[in-house]
Amino acid sequence: MTESDALAWLAEQRIAWVETAVPDMAGISRGKLLPVSQFEGKRFKLPIAVFGQTIHGTYYMPRDNITDRDMVIAPDLHAMRRIPWTFEPTASVMMDCYTMDGQSVDVAPRAVLKNVIGEFESRGWHPIVAPEVEFYLSTECRESRSQAAFRGQADRDFERVVDPYGTDRLHDLDGFFMRLTECCRAQDIPLGAVSQELGAGQFEVNFVHGAPLKLADDVFHFKRTLKALAKEHGMRATFLAKLGSEKPGSSLHVHQSVYDEQGNNIFSDSEGAPTDAFHDYLGGLQKHMADFLLLFAPYPNSYRRLLSHWSSPTNLEWGVDNRTVALRVPDSEPAARRIENRLAGSDVNPYLTIAGTLACGFLGMTEKTECRPPVPDSAWDFPFALHRHLYEALEALRQSRAARKMLGQAFVDQYVAVKEREWHELAQRVPPWELNELSVVI
């Protein structure tokens, strides 16, 4: 889309406001909201410190940014869409980030994903992904009388009835999911199936497969849309990986495959059999994913989900149509052969999770990494193959040469520093269990 095309579209849609969106390390939108008359495809400035912001709102400021300098943000006009849930007609556009002398800000998560995709494209490969996102809905928000009247008894049952894959719970919330689908369609987010998951009030949405950057943008906008519409309907939506000890964890699965310049899936040969590239890709995932775990489990809460194999895989094995392993290969036609990474929680930054899993697979193919044999039966009794808490994962990413090669030295240093600051801030907070239980007996 050219600048003139973008301006014509804004006029046609009668857009009043434009939001400039920069995903930070947590995948949260940072930027500015400005009248459409001030947009006109211009470049703007934003503190580069947004990439040092923790989830608590504090900052890691590296020595080379002690002056808190600006960066230039420029619109990616191909990534402009209307936000259908705002009061006034508003468009959102993803922004690319540059230093004042025109260099890419390589610590930006969206730039990290673009760089990984570039590694594939330099070899004539084109990765395709399809995320699946789980989340919980609840009525924890205070409802107005009009909202309470709008919501019938059946509409409130969804958060107390455990009904895995049941369709009745979906019909209880059909007004909400219809509105969600409409808002996603208006933003060019093609959703697939919606399903009730294992927990009461837990749901999953599938995304139609496509190019990684577009799908990361779609998940980014979907999360914001879901939260906004849940609030509109008197509910609360959360992507927390582990909402309670008795509740199943929430994940963000990533299906992935790779195609050549002719549009052929390189995971299958002309006879339909799995190729060396397929096995090498799996080998790369098995070899490197533990070191990249901080991208798939970014918060201390993320590791609570990994405590139980009932909510998540605790190994790095693979198998065909096997949900007890981290790397599931769905039973499909050869042209659709793909690998499902089941490790990530739903609390992740989609840009970094997709970048991380593609990077591991790319290393496997380029380094000819041999994968282990598939697991035909349950892998739940396999030894725990991951890091058990955030600081272990943090140190693994810090020391990973593979991560620094694929994601960039600057990004790894910045991301680790932000996560280390978050860990220290949390470690200083005394949890209720220690006050209510431990203090009684000690």
N, C-alpha and C positions, 0 to 999 in steps of 0.2 A: 504494500500500500504506500503510495506517494503522499507527500504532505498535502497536496491539493485534494487527493482522494479522502484523506483523513478529515480535512476541514469540511469537505462536502458532506461526509457522513455525519459529522457532528451537527451540521446545520439541518440535515434531513431528519435526524433523530430529535431535533430541538433540545439538544443538550445544554444545560445551564451551567454545570460544574464539571471540571475534569480533576480526577484524582491521579497524582503521580505516585506509582506504587513501586517500592523497593523492598523485596523480602530480606529480612535480617537473618541472623544466624538461627533463630528459632522458627523462621518461616512466617513471622508476623510482618504485616505491612507497615512500612515507614515511608513518609513522603509528605506531600502537600496537597491541599484542596484549593483550587483557584477557579475564578470565573472563566468560562470558556473563551471570553474575549482576550484573556491574557495568556492563553495556551499557544495556539497557532504553531504547534510543532517545535516550540523553542526548547533550548537547554536551560536547566535550572541548577541551583546549587543546594547541597545538603551536607551536613557534617559527616565526614567519613567515619566518625565515631559511632554511627549507628551499627556498624559491624563489630563494635566492642561492647555493645549493650547486652547486659544479662537479662534473664527472664524476670529478675526482680526490679529492673529499671536502674541498676547501677552500671558502672562502666569499667572496662579494662582499657587503659590508655597506654599504648606502647610508647617507648622513648622517642621514636621518630615522629610521633604525633602529639608531642607535649603541648603544642600550640592549638590543638583542636581545630585543624584546618578543614576546609571544605573540599568536596569533590564535585565534579560536574555530572549531572544526570540527564541523559538524553532519551527521548521516547523511542521505544520499539513499536513503530506504528502498525506492525503486523500483529501486535499483541494488545490491541485496543478493543474494549468491549463495554457494553452498557451495563450498569449496575441496576437491576430492576427492583431492588428493595429499598431504595432511598426515597426520601420525601419529594425532592425535586429531581428532574432528569439529570442523571450523573453518569459520566463515563470514567472508566479506569484504564490506565495505560501502564504497562510494565516499562520500567526505566533501566537502561544500561548505564553503568557507572564508569567514570573516567577520572584520572588525575587531572590537575590543572594544565599539564603539558600534553594531554591527549592519550595517555596510556591507560589500558584497561585496569580497573581495580580488581585484581585477581582474588581478593578475599571475599568478594561478593558471591553468595551462593549460586545465583543464577549464572554468573560468569564461570564458576567452577564446573557446573553441568555443561555449559557450552564448550568449555575446553575439553572435557572428556568426550563429548560427541565429536569434536574435531579430530581427536585421535582415531576414532573409528573411520570417519570420512576420509582421512588421509590414506587409508588402505582400501577404500572403495566399499566399506561396510556401512550399513545403515541400521542402527538398533531400533527396535520397536518395543514399546512397553504398554502394559495395561494394569494400572493399580486397582486394588480393592481396599476400601477404607471402612473400618468399623468405628462405631461411636455409640455413646449412650445418650438417651433422652430422659429427662426427668421433669417433675413439676416443682422443682425447688424454688423457682422464681415466684415472687409474690404476685398473685393474680388480681387484676381488677375485677369488678363485678361483671362487667361485660364479657371479659375473657372467661370467667367461671361459668357464666350462663351459656357461652358458646360451646364449652367443653362438656359433653355428656358423661354419664358414668362409664360407659364403655371406653370413652376416649381417655379415661384416667386409669383403666385397668392395665394398660400396656406396661407400666413400670413395676407391677407386682406379680405379673403372671409369667412364669417360665414356660416358654412355648417355642423351642428351637424349630426354625424353618416353618412355623405356623403362619398361615395366611390371614387368619382372623385378626391378629394384632395389626397387620398392615392395613386391613380395612377399617379398624378402629381409628386409624390415623390417616385415612385416605385423603381427607382435605389437606392435611399438612404435606403429605408426600406429593400430592398433585401440584400444590403451590411450589414445592421444591423443584419438581421436574420442570415446571414452566419457567421458573427463574433460571435454572441451569440451561435450558434450551435457548433462552434469550441471550445468554452469555456464550453461546457456542460451546457448551460443555455437554457432549453426548454421553448420557448415563446409560448403563445397561440395567441389569436386574437389581432390585432392592429385596433384601431378605431379613427376616427376624433371626438373630443369632442366639448363642447359647444362654446369654444372660437376659434377665427381665429388663426390658427397656433398651436392649442392645440391638443394633441394626448394622447392616453392611450394604454399601453401595458399590457396584462395579462400574468401572469406566471402560468405554470402548477403546480398543487398542489404537495406538498412533505414535507420532514422533515424540521423543522423550521431553523436549523443552515445552511443547504444547501441552502434554499431559501433566507436567509439573505445574505449569501455569493453571491448568484446569483444577488440580487438587487444591492449590493455593486459594483460588477463588471459591471453590466449593466449600472449603472449611469456613470461610467468612460468611458465605451465603447461608449455610446451615445454622450457624450461630445466630445470625440476624433473624431468620425466619422462625427459629425456635423461640426466641424472645417475643416475636410478633404473636406467636400462638400461646404465650403464657408458659413456655417451657424453657429448659436449659439444656444445651448440647455440650458435651465434653468429649475430647479426644485423649483424655488421660489414659495412659497405658494400663494402669491397674487402679480401678475405682474403689475397690474394697476387697478384703481378704476372702470373702465368700463369693465374689463376682468374677467371672471369666475376664481375662485381659482383652484389650482391644488392639488390633494389629493393622498394619498397612502392608498388604502383600503386593509384590511387584512381579507380574509376569513379564518375561523378556525373551526376545529372539533377535536374530541378526539376519539382514538380507543383503544381497549383493546388488550391483548396479542394474542387473536385469530383473530385479524383483524376486529372486529366488531365495528361499529360506536356506541359509548355509548350514543349518543344523541337520538337514536331510539331504541325502544324495539322490541321484536320478532314479534309483530303485526304491526310494522311500526309507532307506536305513539310516540310522544316526551316523553322523560324520565324526571325523577326528576333531573338527572345530567344536562340535557339541560337547564331546567329552573333555576337551581342553578347557572350554568355558566353565564347565562344572568343576574341573580341577582348580581353576583360578579362584572360584568362589570358595571352595573348600580350604584352599591354602591361605587366602588373605582376609576372609570376612571377619575372623576373630579380631584381627588388628584394626579393622574398620568399624568395629562394633559401636563406637561412640556416635557414629552417624545413624545407626539403627536403634540405638538405645541412649538418648541424649540426656536423660535426667535420672536422679536417684530412684524415682518412682518407676522408671522403665525396667529396672532390675527386679522389682517385685513381680512383674509379669513373668520374668524368666525363671522364677523360683519353682514353677509348676509346669510340667509338660502338658497338662490338660489345657493350659491357656496359650502355650507357645512351644516351639521346638527348643530343645536344650542341647542339640547336636548340630553337626554340619554334614550330615549324611544326605544321600539323595536316593530317590526311588520313584517308580512309575505309579501314579495314582495312590500315593502313600502320604497321608497327612501327619504321620508321626515323625517325619524328617523335616529339616529346615529347607531342603531344596527338592520340592515336589515337581515331577514332570507329569503334567496331565495326560491322560490317555486321549490322544487326538490323531487326526490325519497327519501324514508326514509334512504337508505344506504348512501346518499350524504347530509344528513341534516347538515347544517353548519350555522355559524353566521358571518356576514360581519360587521366588525368595519369600519365605514365610517368617523371617526373623524379625523384621522391623515392627515396632509398635506404632500405633496411630498418632503418637505424640511427636513424630519426627517432622523435620523440615523436608518436604517432598523433593526439593532440588538436590539436597545432599544425599538423601536415601537413594534416589535414582542414580545420581552420579557415582555413589559408592559401589552399588551393585554392578553397574556397567563397568566401572574401573577394574573391579576384581575379575570379571569375566574377560575383559580385554587383555589383562595381564596373562590370564590362563591361555588364551589363544596365541598370543605373541611369544610366550615363553614355552609353549607346548607342555603344559602342566598336566600330568596324568591324574585322572580322578580315581577315587576308590570304587570298588564294585557297588552296584545298587543294592539297597536293602529291600528284600522282598516282603519282610514281615515287620512287626513292631520294632521301632527304634527307641521306645521309651526307657528301656533298660540299659541303653548305651551310656557310657560315662559322660558326665557334664563336660561339654567342649567349649564353653564360653567363659568370659570374665564374669565374676560373681557380683561385682559392684562397680560403680562408675569410675572410681579412681584407678582401678586396674585397667579399664578400657581406655581411660585418658592417657595413661603411661604407654600403653600399647600403640595408640595412634601417634603419640609424640615421637616414639622411637622407630616407627615404621618407614623404611625406605620406600616401600611400594606406595604408601599413601603420599609421601612427599613427591614422588615421581609423577603420580597421576593427578593429584589434587593441587600440588604446588606447595613450595616451602612456606610462603607467606600465609597461605590459608591455614595449613596445619598449625603453625605457630599461633595464629590469631584465634582459631577455633578452640584449641586446647586451652589457651589462656582464659577465654571467656568461660569455658566449662569449669576450669579450675576455680575461678572466682565464684561461680554459682555453687560449687561444692563447698567451698569454705564458708559462704554465707549460710548455707543450710546446716552445716556442721555445728555452727554456733547456736542454733535454735534447739532448745530442749523439747523433744516430742512429748505428747500427752502420756504415752505409755510409761515413760521413765518417771513422770511426775505422779501418775495415778497408780502404777503397779510397782515399779522398782523402788520408789522412795518409801513405800510402806514396809518393805521387808529388809531394807538395808539401813 
